[in-house]
Structure formats: C-alpha cells, structure tokens
Amino acid sequence: MSKPVNLWLSLRFGQLEVNMSTDDLSHYAPDVAADMTVHLIRAFSEGIAELRGHGVIGIPPDDDDDTEDPPEDDDSDDDG
C-alpha cells in the first residue's frame, strides 16, 4: 500500500486568491490533480465574475476602440 499524499493548489492574482487542498489522499493519480486544477480555475473565474458583478473590478477600455485621432504635428513656422 502506498503512503497517502497531500495536494495543495493555489491561484493568485493581486489580492484575489483561491486555494484548494486535500489531505491523506490514497491511490494518487494524475487525474486527481487535473480535476483539482479544473475546479480551482472555475472557482477563480467565478470569483472574478462576482467582483465584476458588484462593480469592484471592471474591464479596461480597449485601445483599438479609440475614436479620437492623435493630435497632428504642426510643422508651420510661427514667424510669419
């Protein structure tokens, strides 16, 4: 019989952090870690969605949507 293992995953961006762990996991398989990773990413995404829904965070404006043209350089001489 193999020795039980502990798994701990963490995903953090700034102050938003999601942690997930399991203790004394017997019969460890890579599928367990992959499944935990899917749940961790889902929880992180749901956390971001909740923060957006409450107006805590927003989506920055897209630079491609700027309708203003950049100012043109004035190469004329002001000396007359």
C-alpha positions in Angstrom: 0.0 0.0 0.0 1.4 3.4 -0.9 1.7 6.2 1.5 -1.1 8.8 1.4 -0.2 12.2 -0.1 -1.3 15.8 0.5 -2.1 18.0 -2.5 -2.3 21.8 -2.4 -3.0 24.2 -5.3 -3.1 28.0 -5.2 -4.0 30.5 -7.8 -3.4 34.2 -7.1 -3.6 37.5 -8.9 -3.2 40.5 -6.8 -5.4 40.2 -3.8 -7.7 37.6 -5.3 -6.5 34.1 -4.2 -8.1 30.7 -4.5 -6.7 27.7 -2.6 -7.6 24.1 -2.7 -6.1 21.2 -0.9 -6.7 17.6 0.0 -5.1 15.6 2.8 -4.2 12.0 3.1 -5.2 11.1 -0.5 -4.6 7.5 -1.2 -4.3 6.0 -4.6 -2.9 9.2 -6.1 -3.3 9.6 -9.8 -2.6 12.5 -12.2 -6.3 12.6 -12.9 -6.9 13.8 -9.3 -4.5 16.8 -9.7 -6.0 17.6 -13.1 -9.6 17.5 -11.7 -8.5 19.8 -8.8 -6.9 22.2 -11.3 -10.2 22.4 -13.2 -12.1 23.2 -10.0 -9.5 25.7 -8.9 -9.7 27.6 -12.2 -13.5 27.5 -12.2 -13.6 29.0 -8.6 -11.1 31.7 -9.6 -13.2 32.6 -12.7 -16.4 32.7 -10.6 -14.6 35.0 -8.1 -13.7 37.4 -10.9 -17.3 37.3 -12.2 -18.7 38.1 -8.7 -16.3 41.0 -8.3 -17.3 42.3 -11.8 -21.0 41.9 -10.9 -20.6 44.0 -7.8 -18.6 46.7 -9.7 -15.4 46.0 -7.7 -13.4 45.4 -10.8 -14.0 46.3 -14.4 -12.7 45.7 -17.9 -10.2 48.3 -19.1 -11.1 50.2 -22.2 -9.8 48.6 -25.4 -7.2 50.8 -27.1 -8.4 49.8 -30.5 -11.8 51.4 -29.8 -10.4 54.9 -29.5 -12.4 57.2 -31.8 -10.1 60.2 -31.1 -7.4 60.8 -33.6 -4.0 61.7 -32.2 -3.1 65.4 -32.5 -1.3 66.3 -35.7 2.1 67.9 -35.6 2.1 71.5 -36.6 5.1 71.9 -38.8 4.3 75.5 -39.8 6.5 78.4 -38.7 5.0 80.9 -36.4 7.5 83.6 -37.5 5.3 84.7 -40.4 
